[in-house]
C-alpha cells in the first residue's frame, strides 16, 4: 500500500491543478495550437541534445560501452526511475547492471560506473545554486529561501569533497563498508530458507570485502583516466537541461523573463527535484517551477505553459523513449559492448579485452 503513496500524491496534485486552473490550461493549449508544427523543432532539438549529453556522461563513467548502448541504458533506467512509483531508482540501476553485464563489463567497472554516475551529478546539482545565487547573495538581494539553499549547497559540496577525498585516498571507509557487507551477507544467508539452495550458495560465495577494496581501486583508476571527461559531461548534461527550460520559455513566448532569472529558477527547481521523495518529483517540480517563474515576474499562463513544455521533454518523453528502447533491447539478439552478436544463450566470454582495474 505504501508503494502507491507517491503515485497517489502526484495524481492528486495533477487533478487538483487541472480543476482549479482549467481556464489557464485552456488558454495554454489554445496558444500552443497557434504554433506551427515546425516551430516545435527547437524543442525537439533541445530534448535530443539532453538525451545525447546524458548518454555521453554515462559513457564517460563506463569505459567500453558504445554511445548507442549508453543511450539505451540511460533512457531505460530513466524510464524505470520516473515511471515506477517507489523503488524506481533501484529498478533503473538494476537494469543498467543487467545491460552492462550482458555487454561484457566485469563487476568492478560496473560498480565504479554506478558510483560515479550517482556522485558526479550531485556536485553539479548543488554546485549550480552556488554559482547562480552568488551575485544575489553578494548584492544582498537574495531572499530567505535563496540564502538557505545557497548555504546548504556550500555545506553539502564541501562535505562531499572532503568525504570522497579521504574515501578514495585511504582504504578505511571502503574496508569498513566491506566488513558491514560481510555481516549483512551472513544475516541474509541465515534468513533464506534452505529450499532456495542455489540462491544461498550464490550469496555465500560473494566476497563483499574484496569487492569494496577493488571498487575503490576501480574508482581511483576511473578518475585518473577520465575524471575531466566525467565532470565535463556532467556539466554538459546540466547545460543541456537548462537549454531545455530556456527553449520552452522562448517557444511559449514567456515575457518579462531574463536568461539569468531562468538560471536561478532552474537551479532551485533542480534542488527541489533532488530532495523530492517522488520519482522525478512529479507534481512537486511542476508547482515549484511555476511558483519560481511567477516570482520572477512571469504571468501564470506563461509560467505554467513553460513548465508543461519543459517537463514534457524532460520527464514524460524519457519514459516513452526509455520504455521503447528497453522493449527493443529485451527483444534483440545478445550483443556485447564489442559489437559481437550472440544469438544463443551462452555467456559472453571475455577474450582478453576486459577493462583493466589498474591504470
C-alpha positions as CSV (number, residue, x, y, z in Angstrom):
1,X,0.0,0.0,0.0
2,X,2.8,2.4,0.8
3,X,4.2,2.0,-2.7
4,X,1.1,3.7,-4.0
5,X,1.5,6.8,-1.9
6,X,3.9,8.7,-4.2
7,X,1.8,8.0,-7.3
8,X,-1.4,9.0,-5.4
9,X,0.2,12.3,-4.3
10,X,1.3,13.1,-7.8
11,X,-2.2,12.2,-9.2
12,X,-4.0,14.3,-6.6
13,X,-1.7,17.3,-7.4
14,X,-2.4,16.9,-11.1
15,X,-6.2,16.5,-10.6
16,X,-6.5,19.5,-8.3
17,X,-4.4,21.7,-10.5
18,X,-6.4,20.7,-13.6
19,X,-9.6,21.5,-11.8
20,X,-8.6,24.8,-10.2
21,X,-6.6,26.0,-13.2
22,X,-8.8,24.7,-16.1
23,X,-9.1,28.1,-17.6
24,X,-5.4,28.6,-17.6
25,X,-4.8,25.2,-19.2
26,X,-7.4,26.1,-21.8
27,X,-5.5,29.3,-22.7
28,X,-2.2,27.4,-22.8
29,X,-3.4,24.7,-25.2
30,X,-5.1,27.4,-27.3
31,X,-1.7,29.2,-27.6
32,X,0.1,26.0,-28.3
33,X,-2.3,25.3,-31.1
34,X,-1.3,28.5,-32.9
35,X,2.3,27.4,-33.1
36,X,3.3,25.9,-36.5
37,X,4.5,22.3,-36.2
38,X,7.9,23.3,-37.4
39,X,8.1,25.7,-34.5
40,X,8.5,22.8,-32.2
41,X,11.7,21.7,-33.9
42,X,13.9,23.7,-31.5
43,X,12.2,22.0,-28.5
44,X,12.8,18.6,-30.2
45,X,16.4,19.5,-30.8
46,X,16.8,20.6,-27.1
47,X,15.4,17.2,-26.0
48,X,17.7,15.3,-28.3
49,X,20.7,17.3,-27.0
50,X,19.7,16.4,-23.5
51,X,19.5,12.7,-24.3
52,X,22.9,12.7,-26.1
53,X,24.5,14.7,-23.2
54,X,23.2,12.2,-20.7
55,X,24.5,9.3,-22.8
56,X,27.9,10.9,-23.1
57,X,28.1,11.3,-19.4
58,X,27.2,7.6,-18.8
59,X,29.7,6.6,-21.5
60,X,32.4,8.6,-19.8
61,X,31.7,6.8,-16.5
62,X,31.5,3.4,-18.2
63,X,34.7,2.6,-20.3
64,X,33.9,0.1,-23.0
65,X,30.3,0.8,-23.9
66,X,29.3,2.5,-27.2
67,X,27.2,5.6,-27.5
68,X,24.3,3.6,-28.7
69,X,24.4,1.3,-25.7
70,X,24.8,4.3,-23.4
71,X,21.6,5.8,-24.8
72,X,19.7,2.5,-24.3
73,X,21.0,2.0,-20.8
74,X,20.4,5.6,-19.7
75,X,17.0,6.1,-21.1
76,X,15.7,2.7,-19.9
77,X,16.9,3.4,-16.4
78,X,15.4,6.8,-16.6
79,X,12.1,5.4,-17.7
80,X,12.1,3.0,-14.7
81,X,13.1,5.7,-12.3
82,X,10.4,8.1,-13.4
83,X,7.7,5.6,-14.2
84,X,7.8,3.3,-11.1
85,X,6.2,4.9,-8.0
86,X,8.5,3.5,-5.4
87,X,11.9,1.9,-5.9
88,X,12.1,3.0,-9.5
89,X,15.7,4.3,-9.0
90,X,16.8,0.8,-7.7
91,X,15.0,-0.8,-10.6
92,X,16.7,1.5,-13.1
93,X,20.1,0.7,-11.5
94,X,19.3,-3.0,-11.8
95,X,18.5,-2.5,-15.5
96,X,21.9,-0.8,-16.1
97,X,23.7,-3.6,-14.2
98,X,21.9,-6.2,-16.3
99,X,22.8,-4.5,-19.5
100,X,26.4,-3.8,-18.6
101,X,26.8,-7.5,-17.6
102,X,25.3,-8.6,-20.8
103,X,27.6,-6.4,-22.8
104,X,30.6,-7.9,-21.1
105,X,31.7,-5.5,-18.3
106,X,33.1,-7.0,-15.2
107,X,31.7,-6.3,-11.7
108,X,34.3,-3.7,-10.6
109,X,33.9,-1.3,-13.6
110,X,30.1,-1.7,-13.3
111,X,30.3,-0.7,-9.6
112,X,32.6,2.2,-10.4
113,X,30.2,3.4,-13.1
114,X,27.2,3.2,-10.7
115,X,29.0,5.2,-8.0
116,X,30.4,7.8,-10.5
117,X,27.0,8.4,-12.1
118,X,25.4,8.9,-8.7
119,X,28.1,11.2,-7.2
120,X,29.2,13.4,-10.1
121,X,25.7,14.9,-10.8
122,X,25.3,15.7,-7.1
123,X,28.2,18.1,-7.3
124,X,26.7,19.9,-10.3
125,X,23.2,19.9,-8.8
126,X,24.3,21.5,-5.6
127,X,27.1,23.5,-7.2
128,X,24.8,25.3,-9.6
129,X,22.9,27.2,-6.9
130,X,26.2,28.4,-5.5
131,X,27.2,29.9,-8.9
132,X,23.7,31.1,-9.8
133,X,22.8,32.7,-6.4
134,X,26.2,34.2,-5.6
135,X,25.5,37.6,-7.3
136,X,22.2,37.9,-5.4
137,X,23.8,37.0,-2.1
138,X,26.7,39.4,-2.6
139,X,24.3,42.2,-3.6
140,X,22.1,41.5,-0.6
141,X,19.1,40.8,-2.9
142,X,18.6,37.1,-2.1
143,X,15.5,36.2,-0.2
144,X,15.4,33.7,2.8
145,X,14.9,30.7,0.6
146,X,17.7,31.6,-1.7
147,X,20.0,32.2,1.2
148,X,19.1,28.9,2.7
149,X,19.7,27.0,-0.5
150,X,23.0,28.8,-1.0
151,X,24.2,27.9,2.5
152,X,23.1,24.3,2.3
153,X,24.7,23.9,-1.1
154,X,28.1,25.2,0.1
155,X,27.9,22.9,3.1
156,X,27.0,19.8,1.1
157,X,29.6,20.4,-1.6
158,X,32.3,21.0,1.0
159,X,31.4,17.9,2.9
160,X,31.2,15.8,-0.2
161,X,34.6,16.9,-1.4
162,X,36.2,16.1,2.0
163,X,34.4,12.7,2.3
164,X,35.4,11.5,-1.2
165,X,38.9,12.7,-0.9
166,X,39.6,10.6,2.2
167,X,37.4,7.7,1.0
168,X,39.4,7.4,-2.2
169,X,42.9,8.2,-0.8
170,X,42.7,5.9,2.2
171,X,41.3,2.3,2.5
172,X,39.5,2.7,5.8
173,X,36.0,3.7,4.6
174,X,35.7,1.1,1.8
175,X,37.2,-1.6,4.1
176,X,34.6,-0.7,6.7
177,X,31.9,-0.9,4.0
178,X,33.2,-4.4,3.1
179,X,33.0,-5.5,6.7
180,X,29.5,-4.3,7.0
181,X,28.7,-6.1,3.8
182,X,30.1,-9.3,5.2
183,X,28.0,-9.0,8.3
184,X,24.8,-8.4,6.2
185,X,25.8,-11.3,4.0
186,X,25.8,-13.7,6.9
187,X,22.4,-12.4,8.1
188,X,20.8,-12.8,4.7
189,X,22.2,-16.3,4.2
190,X,20.8,-17.4,7.5
191,X,17.4,-16.0,6.8
192,X,17.0,-17.5,3.3
193,X,15.1,-20.8,3.5
194,X,17.2,-23.9,2.8
195,X,15.0,-24.9,-0.1
196,X,16.5,-22.0,-2.1
197,X,19.9,-23.6,-2.1
198,X,21.2,-22.0,-5.3
199,X,20.4,-18.5,-4.0
200,X,22.0,-19.2,-0.7
201,X,25.1,-20.6,-2.4
202,X,25.4,-17.6,-4.7
203,X,25.1,-15.1,-1.9
204,X,27.5,-17.1,0.3
205,X,30.2,-17.2,-2.5
206,X,30.2,-13.4,-2.7
207,X,33.1,-11.5,-1.2
208,X,31.9,-8.0,-0.1
209,X,35.2,-7.0,1.5
210,X,37.2,-7.9,-1.6
211,X,34.6,-6.2,-3.9
212,X,34.7,-3.0,-1.8
213,X,38.5,-2.8,-1.9
214,X,38.6,-3.4,-5.7
215,X,35.8,-0.9,-6.1
216,X,37.9,1.8,-4.5
217,X,40.8,0.9,-6.9
218,X,38.5,1.0,-9.9
219,X,37.1,4.4,-8.9
220,X,40.6,5.8,-8.4
221,X,41.6,4.4,-11.8
222,X,38.5,5.7,-13.5
223,X,39.0,9.2,-12.1
224,X,42.7,9.3,-13.1
225,X,41.9,8.3,-16.7
226,X,38.5,10.0,-17.2
227,X,38.0,12.5,-14.3
228,X,37.9,15.5,-16.6
229,X,35.7,13.8,-19.1
230,X,33.2,12.7,-16.4
231,X,32.8,16.1,-14.8
232,X,32.9,17.8,-18.2
233,X,30.0,15.7,-19.5
234,X,28.2,16.1,-16.2
235,X,28.3,19.9,-16.7
236,X,27.2,19.4,-20.3
237,X,24.2,17.5,-19.1
238,X,23.3,20.3,-16.7
239,X,23.7,22.9,-19.5
240,X,21.5,20.8,-21.8
241,X,18.8,20.7,-19.2
242,X,19.0,24.5,-18.8
243,X,18.7,24.8,-22.6
244,X,15.5,22.7,-22.5
245,X,14.0,25.2,-20.0
246,X,15.2,28.2,-21.9
247,X,13.8,26.8,-25.2
248,X,10.5,26.0,-23.5
249,X,10.2,29.6,-22.3
250,X,11.2,31.1,-25.6
251,X,8.8,28.8,-27.6
252,X,5.9,29.6,-25.4
253,X,6.6,33.3,-25.6
254,X,7.1,33.9,-21.9
255,X,7.5,37.6,-21.3
256,X,9.5,39.6,-18.6
257,X,11.9,36.7,-18.1
258,X,15.6,37.1,-18.5
259,X,18.2,34.4,-19.0
260,X,19.6,35.0,-15.5
261,X,16.1,34.6,-14.0
262,X,15.6,31.3,-15.8
263,X,19.0,30.2,-14.5
264,X,18.0,31.0,-10.9
265,X,14.7,29.2,-11.3
266,X,16.4,26.3,-12.9
267,X,19.0,25.9,-10.1
268,X,16.3,26.0,-7.4
269,X,14.0,23.5,-9.1
270,X,16.9,21.1,-9.6
271,X,17.4,21.1,-5.9
272,X,13.7,20.5,-5.4
273,X,13.8,17.5,-7.7
274,X,16.9,16.2,-5.9
275,X,15.3,16.2,-2.5
276,X,11.8,15.1,-3.6
277,X,10.7,11.6,-2.4
278,X,8.5,11.2,-5.5
279,X,10.2,9.8,-8.7
280,X,11.1,12.7,-10.9
281,X,9.4,15.0,-8.4
282,X,6.2,14.6,-10.4
283,X,3.7,17.2,-9.4
284,X,6.0,18.9,-6.9
285,X,8.5,20.0,-9.5
286,X,5.8,21.5,-11.7
287,X,4.2,23.5,-8.9
288,X,7.7,24.6,-7.7
289,X,8.8,25.8,-11.1
290,X,5.6,27.6,-11.8
291,X,6.0,29.4,-8.5
292,X,9.6,30.3,-9.2
293,X,8.8,31.6,-12.6
294,X,5.9,33.7,-11.3
295,X,8.1,35.1,-8.6
296,X,10.4,36.4,-11.5
297,X,7.5,38.4,-12.8
298,X,6.1,36.0,-15.4
299,X,2.3,35.6,-15.7
300,X,0.6,32.5,-14.5
301,X,-0.2,31.4,-18.1
302,X,3.4,31.9,-19.2
303,X,4.9,30.2,-16.2
304,X,2.5,27.2,-16.5
305,X,3.0,26.8,-20.2
306,X,6.8,27.0,-19.9
307,X,6.7,24.4,-17.2
308,X,4.5,22.0,-19.1
309,X,6.7,22.1,-22.1
310,X,9.8,21.7,-20.1
311,X,8.5,18.7,-18.1
312,X,7.1,17.1,-21.2
313,X,10.6,16.8,-22.7
314,X,12.5,16.1,-19.5
315,X,10.1,13.8,-17.7
316,X,7.4,12.4,-19.9
317,X,9.4,11.8,-23.1
318,X,12.2,9.9,-21.3
319,X,9.5,7.5,-20.0
320,X,8.2,6.9,-23.6
321,X,11.7,6.7,-25.2
322,X,13.2,4.6,-22.4
323,X,10.3,2.1,-22.5
324,X,10.6,1.7,-26.3
325,X,14.4,1.2,-26.0
326,X,14.0,-1.3,-23.2
327,X,11.5,-3.3,-25.3
328,X,13.8,-3.2,-28.3
329,X,16.8,-4.3,-26.1
330,X,14.9,-7.1,-24.5
331,X,13.7,-8.5,-27.9
332,X,17.1,-8.1,-29.7
333,X,19.9,-10.7,-30.1
334,X,22.5,-10.7,-27.4
335,X,25.2,-8.0,-28.2
336,X,28.4,-7.4,-26.3
337,X,29.9,-4.0,-26.0
338,X,32.5,-5.0,-28.6
339,X,29.6,-5.2,-31.1
340,X,29.6,-9.0,-31.4
341,X,26.1,-10.6,-31.8
342,X,25.3,-13.7,-29.8
343,X,22.1,-15.5,-30.9
344,X,22.4,-18.3,-28.3
345,X,22.1,-18.1,-24.6
346,X,25.7,-18.6,-23.8
347,X,27.6,-16.3,-21.5
348,X,29.8,-13.6,-23.0
349,X,33.4,-14.7,-22.9
350,X,36.0,-12.1,-22.2
351,X,38.6,-12.7,-24.8
352,X,41.4,-10.9,-23.2
353,X,39.9,-7.5,-23.9
354,X,38.4,-6.8,-20.5
355,X,38.6,-3.4,-18.8
356,X,41.7,-3.2,-16.6
357,X,41.2,-2.4,-13.0
358,X,44.6,-0.8,-12.6
359,X,45.7,2.2,-14.6
